[in-house]
Amino acid sequence: MIRTRSLDSDGSRLRRLAPLAPPAAWGAVAVAWKFACPSAREPGLPIRIATSVVFLSVGIGLVLGVRRGLATELARARAVAEATQQVLLRPPPGRLEGLTLAAGQLSASRGASVGGDLYEAVATPYGVRIVVGDVRGHGLAALGAVVALLGSFREAAHDEPELAGVLRRLERALERHLRERARDEHPARAGTDPEHPAAEEFVTLLLLEIGPDGRLSVFNCGHPGPYRLGREAERLPVGDPLPPLGVLPLPAGLAPYTAARLLPGETLVLHTDGAEEARDHRGRFFALDAALAGPPGEAPAALVRRVHAELLHHTGGRLADDIALLVVRNDRARVPAQPAEPGLRRPRPAPSSP
């Protein structure tokens, strides 16, 4: 195994140096000609011009070779980043149990395609379960917490019959991640955990379940509430917020907020706080509610693209925080009221006697 890795590393170095081989060889020939050929050392303008042209060609070749090598490495790094995003922050399925979904993220880190925001939607025997979260900070430094939470959610959503059980699993996953990170950053003595874990890192998130009838069960851990789009864009009530994960332990008794519904034809827009806190060059906040009031019947994917474009236009492309949007439209058919069977009709009251 070690020998194989060594061979792979040597082959990779050779591939990176390959673009420099032709100009380097040409330079070696030019130097040999300069010092070994008697005519090259003769004074005169033609010889000077020829020497300058030769060494200028070598310099240009070296620069182009280095540039080509860097471009190849950059393309390879981008391919790896895109593959990582597809696995880590994969797009939700377009259709899920009668719901139409779309999602997208804008990263505040230049050149990064993933950051500190997370989202996922899965169909389970208990309903469609969705999580949207925001790790404190942004960019590559927050990826560890994103990995821990998404991995936990993808399993707990199927295993836990109660939504409260999913939330507790997410809390434990974040605690493990913070302890491991603290050990790496501040090694403790005698194998004990450090007194001050690196854990000024916390996560706000919205965890919800959409039942077959459109009823929503919601846990809000310090996260911005979603918008419901019907005749207009309105903030959906999600109950009293819990503390963000990683700040304080969750209370012993957990009960989701269940007073909201997503009726057929309505759209739910979940987002991270970067969407509402984005500012332009004058310091004005982005009006997310106004941006969501788009054309009637707009598809979720089109809504995500349009809002992202408006956000980039508003900020001039300079985002201060990661931004994630997840849009869910209820395309389940309305169930018409069924007439009662003839044998089950209520008898009409007898007319009162005079």
C-alpha positions in Angstrom: 0.0 0.0 0.0 2.8 2.4 0.9 4.6 1.6 -2.3 1.5 2.2 -4.4 0.9 5.6 -2.8 4.5 6.5 -3.4 4.2 5.6 -7.1 1.0 7.5 -7.4 2.6 10.6 -5.8 5.6 10.3 -8.2 3.4 10.0 -11.2 1.4 13.0 -10.1 4.5 15.1 -9.7 5.7 14.0 -13.2 2.3 15.0 -14.7 2.5 18.5 -13.1 6.0 19.0 -14.4 5.3 17.7 -17.9 4.2 21.2 -19.3 7.6 22.6 -18.3 9.6 20.0 -20.1 9.7 21.5 -23.6 10.7 25.1 -22.6 13.2 23.7 -20.1 14.8 21.5 -22.8 14.8 24.4 -25.2 16.5 26.6 -22.5 19.2 24.0 -21.9 19.9 23.9 -25.7 20.1 27.7 -25.7 22.5 27.9 -22.8 24.7 25.2 -24.4 24.7 27.0 -27.7 25.6 30.3 -25.9 28.6 28.9 -24.1 29.8 26.1 -26.4 29.4 27.6 -29.9 32.2 30.1 -30.8 29.9 32.0 -33.2 27.5 32.7 -30.3 30.2 34.6 -28.4 31.1 36.9 -31.3 30.2 40.5 -30.9 27.7 42.1 -33.2 24.0 43.1 -33.3 22.7 40.0 -35.2 24.1 37.7 -32.5 22.6 39.8 -29.7 19.2 39.8 -31.3 19.3 36.1 -31.9 20.3 35.5 -28.2 17.6 37.7 -27.0 15.0 36.0 -29.1 16.1 32.6 -27.9 16.0 33.5 -24.2 12.7 35.4 -24.6 11.2 32.3 -26.2 12.4 30.2 -23.3 10.9 32.6 -20.7 7.6 32.8 -22.5 7.5 29.0 -22.7 8.2 28.6 -19.0 5.5 31.1 -18.1 3.0 29.4 -20.4 3.9 26.0 -19.0 3.4 27.1 -15.4 0.1 28.7 -16.4 -1.1 25.6 -18.1 -0.1 23.5 -15.0 -2.0 25.8 -12.7 -5.1 25.8 -14.9 -5.1 22.0 -14.9 -4.8 21.9 -11.1 -7.6 24.5 -10.8 -9.9 22.5 -13.1 -9.1 19.3 -11.1 -9.8 21.1 -7.8 -13.1 22.4 -9.1 -14.2 19.0 -10.3 -13.4 17.6 -6.8 -15.4 20.4 -5.2 -18.4 19.8 -7.4 -18.3 16.1 -6.7 -18.1 16.9 -3.0 -21.1 19.2 -3.2 -23.1 16.5 -4.9 -22.4 14.1 -2.1 -22.5 16.5 0.8 -25.2 19.0 -0.1 -27.0 17.1 -2.8 -29.9 18.7 -4.5 -33.3 17.4 -3.2 -35.4 15.2 -5.6 -37.6 17.2 -7.9 -40.7 15.3 -6.6 -41.2 13.8 -3.2 -44.5 12.3 -2.1 -46.6 14.7 -4.1 -44.4 17.7 -3.2 -42.2 19.6 -5.8 -38.9 20.7 -4.4 -35.9 22.8 -5.4 -32.9 24.1 -3.5 -29.7 26.1 -4.0 -26.9 27.8 -2.1 -24.7 30.8 -2.6 -21.4 30.7 -0.8 -19.8 33.8 0.7 -16.3 32.2 0.2 -15.0 33.1 -3.2 -14.5 30.0 -5.3 -16.3 27.7 -2.9 -19.4 25.8 -3.8 -20.3 24.7 -0.3 -20.3 26.6 3.0 -21.9 26.7 6.4 -25.5 26.2 5.3 -27.2 22.9 5.1 -30.5 21.4 3.8 -32.0 18.0 3.1 -35.4 16.5 2.4 -36.3 12.8 2.7 -39.5 10.8 2.4 -40.0 8.6 5.4 -42.9 6.4 6.7 -43.8 9.2 9.1 -44.0 12.0 6.4 -41.6 14.1 4.4 -39.0 15.4 6.8 -36.9 18.5 6.0 -34.0 20.3 7.7 -32.5 23.7 7.0 -29.6 24.9 9.1 -26.9 27.5 9.4 -23.6 26.8 11.1 -22.0 29.8 12.8 -19.4 31.2 10.4 -19.2 30.4 6.7 -17.1 28.7 4.1 -14.9 25.7 4.4 -14.3 26.1 8.2 -17.9 25.2 8.9 -18.0 22.0 6.7 -17.2 19.7 9.6 -20.4 20.6 11.4 -22.4 20.4 8.2 -21.1 16.8 7.5 -21.9 15.7 11.1 -25.5 17.1 11.0 -26.4 15.9 7.6 -25.1 12.4 8.2 -27.1 12.2 11.4 -30.3 13.6 9.8 -30.2 11.2 6.9 -30.3 8.2 9.2 -32.4 9.6 12.1 -35.2 10.8 9.8 -35.9 7.2 8.9 -35.2 5.6 12.3 -37.0 7.9 14.7 -40.8 7.7 14.7 -41.1 11.0 16.6 -39.7 14.3 15.2 -38.3 15.1 18.7 -36.1 12.0 18.4 -34.6 13.3 15.2 -33.8 16.6 16.9 -32.1 14.9 19.8 -30.0 12.9 17.4 -28.9 16.1 15.7 -27.9 17.6 19.0 -25.8 14.6 19.9 -24.1 14.5 16.5 -23.1 18.2 16.9 -21.8 17.6 20.5 -19.6 14.7 19.2 -18.3 16.9 16.4 -17.4 19.7 18.8 -15.7 17.4 21.2 -13.5 15.9 18.5 -12.7 19.3 17.1 -11.8 20.5 20.6 -9.4 17.6 21.1 -7.7 18.4 17.8 -7.3 22.1 18.5 -6.5 21.8 22.3 -5.1 18.4 23.1 -6.1 17.5 26.7 -4.0 15.7 29.3 -4.5 12.2 30.3 -7.1 11.6 27.5 -9.8 13.8 29.1 -11.8 16.4 27.2 -10.6 20.0 27.2 -12.2 22.4 29.6 -13.1 24.9 26.8 -14.1 23.1 23.6 -13.7 24.9 20.4 -17.1 25.3 20.5 -18.2 28.7 20.1 -19.6 27.0 17.1 -23.4 26.6 17.1 -26.1 25.8 14.6 -29.5 27.4 14.0 -31.9 25.1 12.3 -35.5 24.4 11.3 -36.7 20.8 11.4 -40.1 20.0 10.0 -42.3 17.2 8.9 -45.1 17.5 6.3 -47.9 15.0 6.9 -50.1 13.5 4.1 -52.8 16.1 4.9 -50.3 19.0 4.7 -50.1 19.5 8.4 -46.7 20.7 9.5 -44.8 19.7 12.6 -42.0 22.1 13.3 -39.0 22.6 15.6 -37.4 26.0 15.4 -33.9 26.2 17.0 -33.2 29.9 16.7 -33.7 29.9 12.9 -35.6 32.4 10.7 -39.2 31.2 10.1 -40.2 30.2 6.6 -42.5 32.0 4.2 -45.7 30.5 2.9 -46.7 31.7 -0.6 -50.4 31.6 -1.4 -52.1 34.7 -2.5 -49.2 36.6 -1.0 -46.0 36.0 0.9 -46.5 35.6 4.6 -44.3 34.6 7.5 -45.4 31.2 8.7 -45.8 30.8 12.5 -43.5 28.1 13.9 -44.1 28.5 17.6 -41.7 29.6 20.3 -38.0 29.1 19.3 -35.7 26.7 21.1 -32.0 27.6 21.6 -29.6 27.0 18.8 -27.9 23.6 18.9 -24.6 23.9 20.8 -25.6 26.8 23.0 -27.7 25.2 25.6 -29.0 21.6 26.1 -32.4 21.0 24.7 -35.2 20.9 27.3 -36.4 17.5 28.6 -39.8 17.8 27.1 -40.0 18.5 23.4 -43.2 19.0 21.5 -43.3 20.3 17.9 -45.5 23.2 16.8 -48.4 21.7 14.8 -50.8 24.5 14.1 -49.7 25.3 10.6 -50.6 23.7 7.3 -49.4 23.7 3.7 -52.5 23.4 1.6 -52.5 22.1 -2.0 -51.1 24.8 -4.3 -49.2 26.6 -1.6 -45.5 27.0 -1.5 -43.1 27.0 1.5 -39.8 28.8 1.3 -37.2 27.9 3.9 -34.0 30.0 4.0 -31.0 30.9 6.1 -30.5 34.3 7.6 -28.0 35.4 4.9 -30.9 35.9 2.6 -32.6 38.6 4.8 -29.3 40.1 6.1 -27.7 40.7 2.6 -27.0 44.4 2.1 -26.2 46.6 -0.8 -23.5 49.2 -1.0 -25.7 51.6 0.9 -26.3 49.2 3.7 -29.9 48.4 2.8 -31.2 44.9 3.6 -32.5 42.7 0.9 -36.4 42.6 0.9 -36.8 38.8 0.7 -40.6 38.9 1.2 -41.0 41.3 -1.8 -38.7 39.1 -3.9 -40.7 36.0 -3.1 -43.9 37.6 -4.5 -43.2 36.5 -8.0 -45.4 35.4 -10.9 -48.3 33.1 -9.9 -47.6 29.4 -10.5 -43.8 29.9 -10.6 -42.0 26.6 -10.3 -39.8 26.1 -7.3 -36.6 25.8 -9.3 -37.4 29.0 -11.2 -38.1 30.8 -7.9 -34.7 29.7 -6.5 -32.9 30.9 -9.6 -34.7 34.2 -9.7 -34.2 35.0 -6.0 -30.5 34.1 -6.2 -30.1 36.4 -9.2 -31.8 39.3 -7.3 -29.6 38.7 -4.3 -26.4 38.8 -6.4 -27.7 42.0 -8.1 -28.6 43.6 -4.7 -25.2 42.8 -3.2 -23.1 43.4 -6.3 -21.9 39.8 -6.0 -20.3 40.5 -2.6 -22.0 38.2 -0.1 -21.2 38.6 3.6 -22.7 35.2 4.5 -23.7 32.0 2.9 -27.3 31.9 1.6 -29.4 28.7 1.2 -33.0 28.4 -0.1 -35.2 25.4 -0.1 -38.6 25.7 -1.8 -41.4 23.1 -1.3 -44.7 23.3 -3.3 -47.7 21.2 -2.3 -48.9 19.6 -5.6 -51.0 17.0 -3.9 -54.5 17.0 -5.3 -57.4 18.3 -3.2 -59.6 15.5 -2.0 -63.2 16.5 -2.8 -65.8 15.9 -0.1 -67.5 12.5 -0.6 -71.3 12.2 -0.3 -72.5 10.0 2.4 -73.7 6.5 1.4 -77.5 6.1 1.1 -77.7 3.7 4.0 -75.7 6.1 6.2 -77.8 9.3 5.6 -79.2 10.9 8.7 -83.0 10.6 8.9 -84.8 13.9 8.5 -86.5 15.1 11.7 -90.2 14.4 11.8 -92.4 17.5 11.3 -93.6 18.8 14.6 -97.3 18.2 15.3 -99.5 21.3 15.5 
